Amino acid sequence: MTAQPVEFTESTPSLWTAAHDVDARRPRSLQRQLGASDTVCERRAAYIVAGTAPTDESEKRAAILGTYIHEGLLGAARSEYGWLVERAVADNTIKGHIDAVQLDAATAARVPARHRPKVPAQHGVTVEDVKTKSTFLWDKVRRYGPTEAELRQVYLYADLLRTTGFEDVRGQRYLAKLGPLEVARIRFRFVNRDNGEEHVEEFAFDAMVATRARWWVQRVRELKSPEEGRRDFDGPGLDAICDHCPFMTACWGLPKQPGTPVQTVLIHNDADRTQTLADYVRGHELETEGKRIKRLAARRSTPPRRVRTGPTNWHGAARTPRGTSTSRPWSTCTTRRASRCLWCPTRNAWSPT
C-alpha cells in the first residue's frame, strides 16, 4: 500500500490551526498592559501604551515552537532544580513574567521548604531569561550575546523584582510576602531550537543599566502619540521584528505606489532623496572596504596548496617528484613581494614561516 498525501479538511484539520487558537487565548496574548517583552521597539511600545488595536496578524509557527520548548525546559528546571519559573512581577507602568529565579540560601530559607531550590544560587538571587534561537542566528548569539532589547527586557524584570517584589496574585502569594529582593546576578540561557545546543552567559546585576531601562519606558509613556516614537528597525522585508509586528500597517502604512517597498514612505522631499543617495554611496563604500578586508583575511588564513601540473609547469621548471619536499621558509625568498607570488614558478613550495 502506498501512502498518499491528503488535503486538510474539517475531519483532518491542521494542528497549526489548533496551536494558533490556543496561543491566542494565552494570558500573554490577551494582556493589554505594556510588558517587558514589548520593549523591543519604541514605537511598538508606544502603540500598546496608547491602547491602539493591532492592525496585523502574522505567521507564528516559529514563535509557538519556541514557546513549547520554553515551557518544557522551564518545567524540567522547576521539577529537577526547584527553581521558581514563570513568576509574575508588575507595577503601575509595566509587567512581565520572569522565566526563572534561583534563590540564594538566605532568601530560600524564608520560603516553604517545598519551594526551595535544591542547589541555591552561590552569588545571590539570580534572574534568568531563556531565549530560543534558530541556527541562522546562532553564530551571532555566540559572538555578541544578548541584544540591547533583550538586555532591556531582563533588566526590567530584575528591577521590578528588586523594587516591588513578586506580584501578589494567586499561586505566588507566599513569594509576594518576601517583598523586594536584592538581585545579584543576571543569566541568559540561549537554546538552539534546531539542534538543542545550549549557550549560557551570566554577569553581575548593574543598577545603572536597570535605571536606563526604566528611563526608556518612562520616555515612551511621555509620548503624545505613537507616531512620535522612534522606529528601531528598518521595516518590513528588512527586519523580522517588523515582519511579525502586530502594528506593522499602523507604523509603516502602505507604499506610495503599488509594487514599491513600504520604505518609500520615508521620502518626503528633495532633502530626503539627497540623504538617501548619500547613504547608498556610503553603504557601497563600506561594502567595498569590507570585501577587501575579507579577501585579505581569507588569503592570510588559507594554507598554501599544491597544484598538480604536467611534467613541467608553465615556466618550464621541473615538477617536484611525489614524496619529496622543497618547502622553504618565506624569509629566504629573494622577491618577497605579494604582487609577484601569483606568477612565481615555485610559489607552491613556500612554507608560511
FENRA-V749742 format. One record per backbone hydrogen bond with DSSP energy under -1.0 kcal/mol. CO is the residue of the C=O (numbers start at 1). NH is the residue of the N-H. Records with the same first field share a line. If there is no record, write none. Layout:
BEGIN
CO: NH, NH
END
This chain:
BEGIN
12: 9
15: 19
16: 20
17: 21
18: 22
19: 23
20: 24
23: 26
26: 30
27: 31
34: 95
35: 38
36: 39
41: 45
42: 46
43: 47
44: 48
45: 49
46: 50
47: 52
48: 51
60: 64
61: 65
62: 66
63: 67
64: 68
65: 69
66: 70
67: 71
68: 72
69: 73
70: 74
71: 75
72: 76
73: 77
74: 78
75: 79
76: 80
77: 81, 83
81: 118
84: 101
87: 98
88: 167
89: 96
94: 91
95: 36
96: 89
98: 87
99: 86
100: 128
101: 84
102: 126
103: 121
104: 108
105: 109
107: 110
108: 111
112: 115
113: 116
125: 184, 185
126: 102
127: 187
128: 100
129: 189
131: 191
133: 193
137: 141
138: 142
139: 143
140: 144
141: 145
147: 151
148: 152
149: 153
150: 154
151: 155
152: 156
153: 157
154: 158
155: 159
156: 160
157: 161
158: 162
159: 163
160: 164, 165
161: 181
167: 169
169: 172
172: 176
173: 177
175: 178
176: 179
181: 183
184: 205
185: 127
186: 203
187: 129
188: 201
189: 131
190: 199
191: 133
192: 196
197: 192
199: 190
201: 188
203: 186
206: 210
207: 211
208: 212
209: 213
210: 214
211: 215
212: 216
213: 217
214: 218
215: 219
216: 220
217: 221
218: 222
220: 223
225: 228
226: 229
230: 43
235: 238, 239
239: 243
240: 244
242: 245
245: 248
246: 55, 56
247: 251
248: 252
249: 253
257: 260
261: 264
262: 265
263: 266
264: 267
269: 273
270: 274
271: 275
272: 276
273: 277
274: 278
275: 279
276: 280
277: 281
278: 282
279: 283
280: 284
281: 285
282: 286
283: 287
284: 288
285: 289
286: 290
287: 291
288: 292
289: 293
290: 294
291: 295
292: 296
293: 297
294: 298
295: 299
296: 300
297: 301
311: 319
313: 316
317: 313
321: 324
328: 351
329: 332
330: 333
337: 340
340: 343
341: 344
344: 347
346: 349
349: 328
END
